[in-house]
């Protein structure tokens, strides 16, 4: 077994691979054409962030594994690797402690105005009174995203005597109790916290999670910390809030553009800024090298897969077409606002019942969790295990009865407050379709921008909705209305060409006799 280490990883990781008898070559700084020439001789390539594993390199290879010593995979063409049957692994745990510690460091830096005091001293000033700080003990820390890093931050904050609250729709109450964290809504967290710390991925659903409206809910004295991903906080809104003194301060390690050249945040005194140092410690570098080496060995020696981001092998070609439909069903039901802890029932019916439910269930859960999970690499391989750790019960079933369809996938989400369901089918000559939402029959292509509106079935409703959208430059591509009885509750489903902003959605919700409106992007 031959391993190419294309970026610097720890000596301990290299030694682990050599101890297994693997031939390990460390060749860093190679360009694409240089890698193309030699990659055919290797079974494994290990990289960090510098080397790009492109489609051209992958096509020239006979690789079994691509190992990324770290969590980001922007430099690996995962689609090409999957097409080639190559397993792609990441090492997400090695950076956790270092990132959590930086977060705690930011809390102290903000509370005691350390950066401002340092700059003042270097100017020859002595501003003891002006630089009066805060004691963190007894203060409330609000954690947005209670995954690995968020949990470590909670443990450390508790040891400092801080009160900890958290917002994470995927965390069960039991996890909160174990961490001594009170789970609350996002609005409640922003209103109650003295410090707000972000630990959530950047996805279409979390982009601008904290905008002007959300930031305005924070206390005037509150401090914001982001060691997660740039773009989760709207930086223009943050600049406005900070420059007007509407919150106490902020500390950022990540930015929507890195480096943040020309950012207005660079001009403020009440912001602490660092150049994406979350994982930049000697220990983190050591840990990710060892972690990726251990995972590669476990896979090659025992076929144990951990932290994979794609499918490791070829699937039954008859089941592959159903996977995008299943994932879309999961994403759909999550964006309906029904995603959280509880039980998810996944029923495979008709022809699909004989093809196995595990990969279909994994596809559904991938769609369910990916938009909001801290584990932004949730995939067909790790989705079911990840759901289990978050307290989500997955139940699968099969039936020969698919009603009027040859095949049907039905996903039902049960929580303490509600039950909702959505069903889809792969229809000959038409492709994947959503065919049922909460008992209402529909026929929708599961892609693009959708607007779901619940309303009373009465004259003029379609026109009112169309007028609001038209006035706000939102073009309707198609529309249908599903109803179970005349003049009763109905559902309007619109396929639209543009995304719907929160402001426009609020205008739609304000229409009389309309009970709800939800924007969904698939």
KETORKOL-601504 format. One line per field, with one value per residue (C-alpha): residue number from 0; residue in one letter; x, y, z. Coordinates in steps of 0.001 Angstrom, whole numbers. Layout:
BEGIN
seq <- [NUM | ...]
type <- [a | ...]
x <- [X | ...]
y <- [Y | ...]
z <- [Z | ...]
//
This chain:
BEGIN
seq <- [0 | 1 | 2 | 3 | 4 | 5 | 6 | 7 | 8 | 9 | 10 | 11 | 12 | 13 | 14 | 15 | 16 | 17 | 18 | 19 | 20 | 21 | 22 | 23 | 24 | 25 | 26 | 27 | 28 | 29 | 30 | 31 | 32 | 33 | 34 | 35 | 36 | 37 | 38 | 39 | 40 | 41 | 42 | 43 | 44 | 45 | 46 | 47 | 48 | 49 | 50 | 51 | 52 | 53 | 54 | 55 | 56 | 57 | 58 | 59 | 60 | 61 | 62 | 63 | 64 | 65 | 66 | 67 | 68 | 69 | 70 | 71 | 72 | 73 | 74 | 75 | 76 | 77 | 78 | 79 | 80 | 81 | 82 | 83 | 84 | 85 | 86 | 87 | 88 | 89 | 90 | 91 | 92 | 93 | 94 | 95 | 96 | 97 | 98 | 99 | 100 | 101 | 102 | 103 | 104 | 105 | 106 | 107 | 108 | 109 | 110 | 111 | 112 | 113 | 114 | 115 | 116 | 117 | 118 | 119 | 120 | 121 | 122 | 123 | 124 | 125 | 126 | 127 | 128 | 129 | 130 | 131 | 132 | 133 | 134 | 135 | 136 | 137 | 138 | 139 | 140 | 141 | 142 | 143 | 144 | 145 | 146 | 147 | 148 | 149 | 150 | 151 | 152 | 153 | 154 | 155 | 156 | 157 | 158 | 159 | 160 | 161 | 162 | 163 | 164 | 165 | 166 | 167 | 168 | 169 | 170 | 171 | 172 | 173 | 174 | 175 | 176 | 177 | 178 | 179 | 180 | 181 | 182 | 183 | 184 | 185 | 186 | 187 | 188 | 189 | 190 | 191 | 192 | 193 | 194 | 195 | 196 | 197 | 198 | 199 | 200 | 201 | 202 | 203 | 204 | 205 | 206 | 207 | 208 | 209 | 210 | 211 | 212 | 213 | 214 | 215 | 216 | 217 | 218 | 219 | 220 | 221 | 222 | 223 | 224 | 225 | 226 | 227 | 228 | 229 | 230 | 231 | 232 | 233 | 234 | 235 | 236 | 237 | 238 | 239 | 240 | 241 | 242 | 243 | 244 | 245 | 246 | 247 | 248 | 249 | 250 | 251 | 252 | 253 | 254 | 255 | 256 | 257 | 258 | 259 | 260 | 261 | 262 | 263 | 264 | 265 | 266 | 267 | 268 | 269 | 270 | 271 | 272 | 273 | 274 | 275 | 276 | 277 | 278 | 279 | 280 | 281 | 282 | 283 | 284 | 285 | 286 | 287 | 288 | 289 | 290 | 291 | 292 | 293 | 294 | 295 | 296 | 297 | 298 | 299 | 300 | 301 | 302 | 303 | 304 | 305 | 306 | 307 | 308 | 309 | 310 | 311 | 312 | 313 | 314 | 315 | 316 | 317 | 318 | 319 | 320 | 321 | 322 | 323 | 324 | 325 | 326 | 327 | 328 | 329 | 330 | 331 | 332 | 333 | 334 | 335 | 336 | 337 | 338 | 339 | 340 | 341 | 342 | 343 | 344 | 345 | 346 | 347 | 348 | 349 | 350 | 351 | 352 | 353 | 354 | 355 | 356 | 357 | 358 | 359 | 360 | 361 | 362 | 363 | 364 | 365 | 366 | 367 | 368 | 369 | 370 | 371 | 372 | 373 | 374 | 375 | 376 | 377 | 378 | 379 | 380 | 381 | 382 | 383 | 384 | 385 | 386 | 387 | 388 | 389 | 390 | 391 | 392 | 393 | 394 | 395 | 396 | 397 | 398 | 399 | 400 | 401 | 402 | 403 | 404 | 405 | 406 | 407 | 408 | 409 | 410 | 411 | 412 | 413 | 414 | 415 | 416 | 417 | 418 | 419 | 420 | 421 | 422 | 423 | 424 | 425 | 426 | 427 | 428 | 429 | 430 | 431 | 432 | 433 | 434 | 435 | 436 | 437 | 438 | 439 | 440 | 441 | 442 | 443 | 444 | 445 | 446 | 447 | 448 | 449 | 450 | 451 | 452 | 453 | 454 | 455 | 456 | 457 | 458 | 459 | 460 | 461 | 462 | 463 | 464 | 465 | 466 | 467 | 468 | 469 | 470 | 471 | 472 | 473 | 474 | 475 | 476 | 477 | 478 | 479 | 480 | 481 | 482 | 483 | 484 | 485 | 486 | 487 | 488 | 489 | 490 | 491 | 492 | 493 | 494 | 495 | 496 | 497 | 498 | 499 | 500 | 501 | 502 | 503 | 504 | 505 | 506 | 507 | 508 | 509 | 510 | 511 | 512 | 513 | 514 | 515 | 516 | 517 | 518 | 519 | 520 | 521]
type <- [x | x | x | x | x | x | x | x | x | x | x | x | x | x | x | x | x | x | x | x | x | x | x | x | x | x | x | x | x | x | x | x | x | x | x | x | x | x | x | x | x | x | x | x | x | x | x | x | x | x | x | x | x | x | x | x | x | x | x | x | x | x | x | x | x | x | x | x | x | x | x | x | x | x | x | x | x | x | x | x | x | x | x | x | x | x | x | x | x | x | x | x | x | x | x | x | x | x | x | x | x | x | x | x | x | x | x | x | x | x | x | x | x | x | x | x | x | x | x | x | x | x | x | x | x | x | x | x | x | x | x | x | x | x | x | x | x | x | x | x | x | x | x | x | x | x | x | x | x | x | x | x | x | x | x | x | x | x | x | x | x | x | x | x | x | x | x | x | x | x | x | x | x | x | x | x | x | x | x | x | x | x | x | x | x | x | x | x | x | x | x | x | x | x | x | x | x | x | x | x | x | x | x | x | x | x | x | x | x | x | x | x | x | x | x | x | x | x | x | x | x | x | x | x | x | x | x | x | x | x | x | x | x | x | x | x | x | x | x | x | x | x | x | x | x | x | x | x | x | x | x | x | x | x | x | x | x | x | x | x | x | x | x | x | x | x | x | x | x | x | x | x | x | x | x | x | x | x | x | x | x | x | x | x | x | x | x | x | x | x | x | x | x | x | x | x | x | x | x | x | x | x | x | x | x | x | x | x | x | x | x | x | x | x | x | x | x | x | x | x | x | x | x | x | x | x | x | x | x | x | x | x | x | x | x | x | x | x | x | x | x | x | x | x | x | x | x | x | x | x | x | x | x | x | x | x | x | x | x | x | x | x | x | x | x | x | x | x | x | x | x | x | x | x | x | x | x | x | x | x | x | x | x | x | x | x | x | x | x | x | x | x | x | x | x | x | x | x | x | x | x | x | x | x | x | x | x | x | x | x | x | x | x | x | x | x | x | x | x | x | x | x | x | x | x | x | x | x | x | x | x | x | x | x | x | x | x | x | x | x | x | x | x | x | x | x | x | x | x | x | x | x | x | x | x | x | x | x | x | x | x | x | x | x | x | x | x | x | x | x | x | x | x | x | x | x | x | x | x | x | x | x | x | x | x | x | x | x | x | x | x | x | x | x | x | x | x | x | x | x | x | x | x | x | x | x | x | x | x | x | x | x | x | x | x | x | x | x | x | x | x | x]
x <- [0 | 1494 | 588 | 1390 | 1497 | 1044 | 851 | 2601 | 985 | 2346 | 5259 | 3161 | 608 | 3292 | 4890 | 1561 | 1206 | 4783 | 4281 | 1562 | 4064 | 2784 | 5243 | 4881 | 6257 | 6142 | 6123 | 4690 | 4110 | 3372 | 1361 | -1556 | 469 | 3164 | 572 | -1078 | 2239 | 2810 | -618 | -1181 | 1446 | -481 | -3433 | -3899 | -3282 | -3306 | -3688 | -4451 | -5786 | -2930 | -3029 | -6055 | -7165 | -8824 | -10883 | -7863 | -5747 | -8494 | -9062 | -5339 | -5291 | -6054 | -6717 | -8718 | -8763 | -8378 | -7693 | -8158 | -6368 | -8961 | -12630 | -12924 | -13151 | -13189 | -9878 | -11138 | -13424 | -15705 | -18040 | -15176 | -13927 | -17361 | -17704 | -14370 | -15353 | -12787 | -13536 | -13015 | -12378 | -11971 | -10500 | -12983 | -12194 | -8587 | -9535 | -12320 | -10426 | -8340 | -11419 | -13275 | -10312 | -10112 | -13792 | -13143 | -10159 | -12418 | -14869 | -12095 | -10670 | -14049 | -14995 | -11707 | -11066 | -7639 | -6975 | -8079 | -5976 | -2913 | -3262 | -3728 | -638 | 1484 | 420 | 1776 | -1694 | -2883 | -6687 | -7651 | -11041 | -12002 | -11150 | -13363 | -14392 | -16803 | -16485 | -17576 | -18624 | -22380 | -22892 | -25042 | -23399 | -25684 | -24334 | -25792 | -24989 | -24340 | -22180 | -18635 | -17161 | -20284 | -20348 | -16699 | -17365 | -20323 | -18167 | -15509 | -18017 | -19664 | -16312 | -15951 | -19230 | -21169 | -24802 | -25132 | -28092 | -28151 | -30127 | -29842 | -32989 | -31231 | -30188 | -32384 | -33272 | -31148 | -28026 | -28805 | -29194 | -25920 | -24082 | -25923 | -27252 | -30790 | -32183 | -34094 | -35328 | -33003 | -34940 | -34825 | -31099 | -30372 | -32497 | -31027 | -27329 | -24451 | -22220 | -23418 | -21096 | -21689 | -20819 | -22855 | -21865 | -22412 | -25238 | -27978 | -30168 | -27627 | -26285 | -27004 | -28530 | -27818 | -28848 | -29915 | -33207 | -31613 | -28680 | -31153 | -32588 | -29309 | -28695 | -26929 | -24079 | -23915 | -20871 | -20880 | -18254 | -17857 | -15279 | -17512 | -17917 | -17917 | -21291 | -23349 | -23371 | -24236 | -21121 | -22757 | -25476 | -22892 | -20873 | -23963 | -24977 | -21447 | -20758 | -23987 | -23119 | -26218 | -24244 | -21153 | -18638 | -17667 | -14794 | -14373 | -12009 | -13830 | -15140 | -17361 | -14243 | -10811 | -8725 | -11356 | -9727 | -11503 | -13976 | -15484 | -15126 | -11378 | -12054 | -13866 | -12341 | -15013 | -14118 | -11370 | -10219 | -7953 | -6927 | -8833 | -6721 | -9281 | -7270 | -3861 | -2202 | 624 | -1684 | -4455 | -2004 | -671 | -4130 | -5546 | -2513 | -2895 | -6661 | -6598 | -3871 | -5923 | -9000 | -7131 | -5648 | -9040 | -10570 | -7777 | -7252 | -10759 | -13123 | -14225 | -15466 | -15347 | -15916 | -16443 | -18037 | -19112 | -20129 | -17371 | -18521 | -20853 | -24540 | -27279 | -27914 | -31658 | -31718 | -29457 | -32230 | -34295 | -31553 | -31897 | -35672 | -35243 | -32757 | -35106 | -37927 | -35707 | -34675 | -38281 | -39702 | -36849 | -37474 | -41174 | -40070 | -40650 | -37031 | -35846 | -35644 | -38333 | -39146 | -38850 | -40717 | -39501 | -41704 | -40592 | -43540 | -44248 | -41279 | -38931 | -39908 | -37811 | -34666 | -33630 | -34444 | -31133 | -29660 | -33049 | -33296 | -29732 | -30593 | -33669 | -31714 | -28905 | -31423 | -33040 | -29869 | -27514 | -29126 | -28845 | -26261 | -22911 | -21657 | -21879 | -20486 | -23509 | -23835 | -25272 | -22650 | -22795 | -26332 | -28070 | -25434 | -25412 | -29199 | -28900 | -26383 | -28769 | -31682 | -33615 | -35261 | -35324 | -37928 | -38115 | -40847 | -41847 | -45133 | -46161 | -49011 | -47929 | -51457 | -51661 | -47869 | -45364 | -43099 | -43462 | -41297 | -43223 | -41444 | -43317 | -41849 | -43220 | -42294 | -43920 | -45998 | -46874 | -46811 | -46229 | -45565 | -44451 | -44338 | -42573 | -42449 | -40213 | -42630 | -41866 | -41304 | -41640 | -38915 | -39055 | -42180 | -43546 | -47001 | -48382 | -47970 | -49813 | -52464 | -53011 | -52327 | -49803 | -47575 | -44367 | -40859 | -38623 | -36149 | -35645 | -37639 | -41024 | -43545 | -46079 | -49104 | -51863 | -55110 | -58875 | -60290 | -62177 | -62308 | -59490 | -56740 | -54633 | -54885 | -53865 | -50778 | -49854 | -50193 | -47852 | -45249 | -45542 | -45209 | -41951 | -40533 | -40987 | -41960 | -44290 | -43265 | -46188 | -48828 | -51305 | -53855 | -54502 | -57692 | -59622 | -63020 | -64660 | -64252 | -62180 | -58473 | -56307 | -52657 | -51213 | -47859 | -45960 | -42786 | -40984 | -37940 | -36418 | -35704 | -38118 | -36640 | -37879 | -39449 | -41493 | -42490 | -43853 | -45948 | -47402 | -48174 | -50064 | -52708 | -56103 | -57339 | -53808 | -52653 | -48998 | -46392 | -43096 | -40273 | -38416 | -35319 | -34405]
y <- [0 | 3348 | 6669 | 10120 | 12880 | 15983 | 18561 | 18745 | 16566 | 15568 | 13162 | 10974 | 10497 | 9569 | 7169 | 5422 | 4700 | 3449 | 1202 | -617 | -1382 | 1228 | 2927 | 6615 | 9399 | 12985 | 15300 | 18716 | 21731 | 19758 | 21385 | 19709 | 18494 | 17088 | 15174 | 13847 | 12286 | 10377 | 9790 | 6476 | 4909 | 5594 | 4086 | 6980 | 10724 | 12859 | 16636 | 19644 | 22809 | 23749 | 20916 | 20759 | 17244 | 18028 | 15955 | 15724 | 14243 | 11855 | 10570 | 9823 | 7870 | 4444 | 5859 | 4086 | 6958 | 10730 | 11899 | 15547 | 16372 | 18888 | 19598 | 21672 | 19891 | 22842 | 21625 | 18121 | 17329 | 15038 | 14395 | 13134 | 10989 | 9476 | 8772 | 6975 | 4933 | 6716 | 7263 | 10828 | 11251 | 14289 | 14673 | 16957 | 16309 | 17451 | 21120 | 21071 | 21920 | 24643 | 26342 | 26081 | 27585 | 30485 | 31151 | 31319 | 33561 | 35911 | 36037 | 37273 | 39615 | 41297 | 41290 | 42863 | 44956 | 43377 | 44315 | 47914 | 48161 | 46787 | 49302 | 52127 | 51187 | 51110 | 54695 | 55672 | 55990 | 54864 | 54499 | 52478 | 54116 | 54134 | 50442 | 49103 | 45575 | 42827 | 39733 | 36704 | 34608 | 34802 | 36080 | 34224 | 32656 | 31832 | 29119 | 28827 | 25283 | 22678 | 20282 | 19243 | 22728 | 24201 | 21431 | 22027 | 25749 | 24975 | 22793 | 25471 | 28251 | 26237 | 25820 | 29615 | 30018 | 31207 | 30346 | 28584 | 28508 | 27159 | 27109 | 23961 | 22393 | 19033 | 18611 | 16527 | 17739 | 14897 | 16326 | 19726 | 18259 | 16368 | 19571 | 21649 | 23825 | 25197 | 24875 | 27928 | 29515 | 31719 | 34859 | 34002 | 33304 | 36663 | 38521 | 36840 | 36409 | 38588 | 36770 | 35053 | 32496 | 30952 | 27321 | 26482 | 25740 | 28040 | 26612 | 28251 | 28014 | 29564 | 32296 | 35627 | 33721 | 36823 | 39868 | 43331 | 42140 | 39369 | 41497 | 44157 | 41646 | 41463 | 43427 | 46747 | 45407 | 41987 | 40684 | 38535 | 35882 | 34002 | 31219 | 29146 | 30298 | 33672 | 34574 | 33219 | 36812 | 39544 | 41709 | 44887 | 44593 | 43833 | 46911 | 49104 | 47699 | 48034 | 51498 | 52759 | 51195 | 48998 | 46007 | 45994 | 44463 | 41514 | 39116 | 37449 | 34748 | 34046 | 36241 | 36083 | 36878 | 35820 | 37837 | 40557 | 43224 | 46550 | 45368 | 48239 | 46103 | 46775 | 50402 | 49735 | 49784 | 47586 | 44545 | 41974 | 40392 | 37391 | 35743 | 32422 | 30988 | 28529 | 25442 | 27085 | 25474 | 22975 | 20471 | 20791 | 20252 | 17182 | 15819 | 16110 | 14302 | 11404 | 11351 | 11059 | 8395 | 6324 | 6563 | 5546 | 2530 | 1501 | 1608 | -183 | -2855 | -3442 | -1688 | 618 | 3934 | 7075 | 10706 | 9872 | 12547 | 10413 | 6906 | 4316 | 1874 | 1285 | 1021 | -1064 | 940 | 398 | 2237 | 5169 | 7191 | 7186 | 8719 | 12355 | 12103 | 10751 | 13486 | 16136 | 14798 | 15167 | 18698 | 19617 | 18452 | 20133 | 23495 | 23201 | 24020 | 20502 | 19533 | 18689 | 15876 | 13223 | 10275 | 10056 | 7284 | 6403 | 4078 | 2536 | 1274 | -553 | -1608 | 186 | -2054 | -4898 | -2841 | -2206 | 708 | 1582 | 3750 | 5404 | 6173 | 7499 | 9710 | 11110 | 11833 | 13443 | 15889 | 16334 | 17216 | 18797 | 22271 | 22883 | 20515 | 21596 | 18456 | 20078 | 16863 | 14786 | 12240 | 8879 | 7058 | 8870 | 10310 | 7529 | 7391 | 11155 | 11234 | 8743 | 10911 | 13863 | 11955 | 11451 | 8031 | 6645 | 3962 | 2294 | 146 | -1375 | -2119 | -3437 | -907 | 2329 | 3453 | 4766 | 4832 | 2114 | 3362 | 5747 | 7145 | 8637 | 10579 | 11348 | 13507 | 13212 | 15704 | 16579 | 19296 | 18040 | 15351 | 16139 | 14058 | 14345 | 11706 | 11434 | 9119 | 8451 | 8598 | 7205 | 9896 | 12611 | 11895 | 12646 | 14302 | 15381 | 13803 | 14429 | 16994 | 16330 | 14308 | 16804 | 15467 | 17515 | 17185 | 19177 | 18853 | 18749 | 21424 | 25167 | 27761 | 26839 | 28830 | 26843 | 28763 | 27417 | 29367 | 29171 | 28182 | 31298 | 33528 | 36004 | 34263 | 33418 | 36978 | 38472 | 36287 | 36977 | 40716 | 40735 | 38675 | 40720 | 43987 | 42643 | 41390 | 37682 | 35777 | 32761 | 29865 | 27566 | 27089 | 24558 | 24450 | 21339 | 21136 | 18407 | 20116 | 23160 | 26380 | 24587 | 24619 | 24564 | 24641 | 26775 | 25644 | 28063 | 27404 | 30742 | 31948 | 33995 | 33462 | 35099 | 37502 | 37478 | 40895 | 39676 | 36525 | 38680 | 40624 | 37359 | 36186 | 39434 | 38556 | 37980 | 34350 | 33074 | 30843 | 30216 | 30776 | 28906 | 29460 | 26279 | 25901 | 22483]
z <- [0 | -1067 | 532 | -824 | 1783 | -380 | 2431 | 5775 | 8429 | 11814 | 12062 | 14352 | 11576 | 9059 | 11555 | 12173 | 8465 | 8183 | 11206 | 9262 | 6519 | 4094 | 1757 | 2589 | 392 | 1629 | -1402 | -658 | -2857 | -6029 | -8819 | -10581 | -13579 | -11294 | -9294 | -12445 | -13494 | -10240 | -8692 | -10504 | -8249 | -5019 | -3186 | -749 | -874 | 2275 | 2050 | 4199 | 2560 | 216 | -2331 | -4613 | -5531 | -8848 | -11253 | -13543 | -10748 | -9689 | -13238 | -13552 | -10294 | -8895 | -5435 | -2781 | -271 | -242 | 3301 | 4285 | 7553 | 8696 | 8124 | 4931 | 1584 | -802 | -2232 | -3077 | -6020 | -4041 | -6982 | -9129 | -6257 | -5732 | -9441 | -9267 | -6207 | -4014 | -345 | 873 | 4600 | 6817 | 10310 | 12075 | 15727 | 15929 | 15693 | 18279 | 21469 | 19851 | 18415 | 21724 | 23560 | 21114 | 21788 | 25527 | 24853 | 22906 | 25814 | 28103 | 25458 | 25061 | 28728 | 29841 | 26702 | 26336 | 22710 | 23274 | 26434 | 24642 | 21806 | 24314 | 26319 | 23168 | 22517 | 25944 | 27498 | 30941 | 30751 | 33816 | 34289 | 30624 | 30237 | 33002 | 32049 | 33037 | 35206 | 33181 | 36179 | 36518 | 32979 | 30436 | 27389 | 24473 | 22168 | 18674 | 17534 | 20211 | 18222 | 19086 | 19408 | 20977 | 23582 | 24501 | 24835 | 27114 | 29368 | 29704 | 30253 | 33008 | 34731 | 34674 | 36515 | 33480 | 32855 | 29504 | 27160 | 23609 | 20403 | 18293 | 16786 | 16438 | 20060 | 22347 | 25857 | 27246 | 25593 | 27065 | 30544 | 30221 | 29304 | 31932 | 29128 | 28903 | 25371 | 24141 | 20929 | 18902 | 19834 | 23538 | 23335 | 21720 | 24261 | 27358 | 26545 | 27690 | 25202 | 21998 | 20388 | 16962 | 16241 | 13163 | 9558 | 6611 | 4503 | 2425 | 5533 | 7932 | 5647 | 7356 | 10265 | 12312 | 10314 | 11360 | 12860 | 14909 | 16080 | 17205 | 19678 | 21590 | 24774 | 24313 | 26472 | 24779 | 22907 | 19738 | 18949 | 15659 | 15400 | 13100 | 9507 | 7810 | 6329 | 9226 | 10480 | 7997 | 8240 | 6936 | 9569 | 12236 | 11275 | 11512 | 14905 | 16302 | 14915 | 16462 | 19824 | 19828 | 21164 | 23340 | 20947 | 18784 | 18180 | 14791 | 13587 | 10310 | 7513 | 4445 | 2414 | 3635 | 4068 | 4676 | 2527 | 2757 | 5398 | 7368 | 10494 | 10357 | 11273 | 14568 | 18043 | 19629 | 17507 | 18086 | 14810 | 14170 | 10845 | 11075 | 13893 | 15274 | 14330 | 14264 | 17265 | 17481 | 19157 | 16584 | 13737 | 15534 | 16270 | 12743 | 11313 | 13723 | 13296 | 9513 | 9668 | 12131 | 9916 | 6767 | 8539 | 9948 | 6486 | 4641 | 7296 | 8699 | 6264 | 9104 | 7731 | 9859 | 8893 | 5225 | 3058 | 120 | -838 | -631 | -3254 | -6150 | -5346 | -6904 | -10095 | -9677 | -6343 | -7266 | -9034 | -5830 | -3683 | -4872 | -4409 | -876 | -1 | -1401 | 797 | 3856 | 2915 | 2169 | 5487 | 7362 | 5708 | 6438 | 9974 | 11202 | 11733 | 15222 | 17704 | 17676 | 15431 | 11661 | 9845 | 6360 | 4337 | 1022 | -1013 | -4246 | -6387 | -4019 | -1101 | -2507 | -3054 | 562 | 2813 | 4465 | 1722 | 1136 | 4858 | 4848 | 1873 | 3627 | 6804 | 4787 | 3377 | 6777 | 8661 | 6133 | 6023 | 9766 | 11152 | 12500 | 10761 | 7357 | 5833 | 6823 | 4021 | 3061 | 5095 | 8423 | 8430 | 10376 | 13101 | 13352 | 13744 | 16592 | 18455 | 18155 | 19677 | 16437 | 16139 | 12593 | 11818 | 8409 | 6895 | 3570 | 1848 | -1539 | -1608 | -3303 | -4186 | -7758 | -8065 | -8905 | -6142 | -3217 | -430 | 2490 | 5249 | 8462 | 11224 | 14757 | 17474 | 20786 | 19145 | 15685 | 13015 | 9364 | 6278 | 2687 | -42 | -3364 | -6337 | -9330 | -12247 | -15700 | -18344 | -15671 | -13143 | -9398 | -8014 | -4662 | -4680 | -1203 | 1598 | 4860 | 3051 | 228 | -3261 | -5246 | -8303 | -7804 | -9206 | -6096 | -7127 | -7171 | -5225 | -3780 | -1777 | 261 | 1466 | 3724 | 3429 | 3392 | 17 | -1027 | -4108 | -4599 | -2625 | -5677 | -6943 | -3594 | -3377 | -6994 | -6459 | -3449 | -5281 | -8465 | -6579 | -5135 | -8469 | -7687 | -10833 | -10600 | -12856 | -12023 | -9377 | -8090 | -5294 | -3211 | -1188 | 545 | 476 | -1097 | 887 | 3491 | 4332 | 1203 | 206 | -2579 | -3994 | -6204 | -8159 | -8373 | -10271 | -7463 | -3793 | -1361 | 1172 | 4789 | 4173 | 1195 | 3076 | 5904 | 3388 | 2075 | 5612 | 6246 | 3621 | 5329 | 5546 | 4996 | 7866 | 6963 | 4253 | 3973 | 1498 | 546 | -1602 | -3006]
//
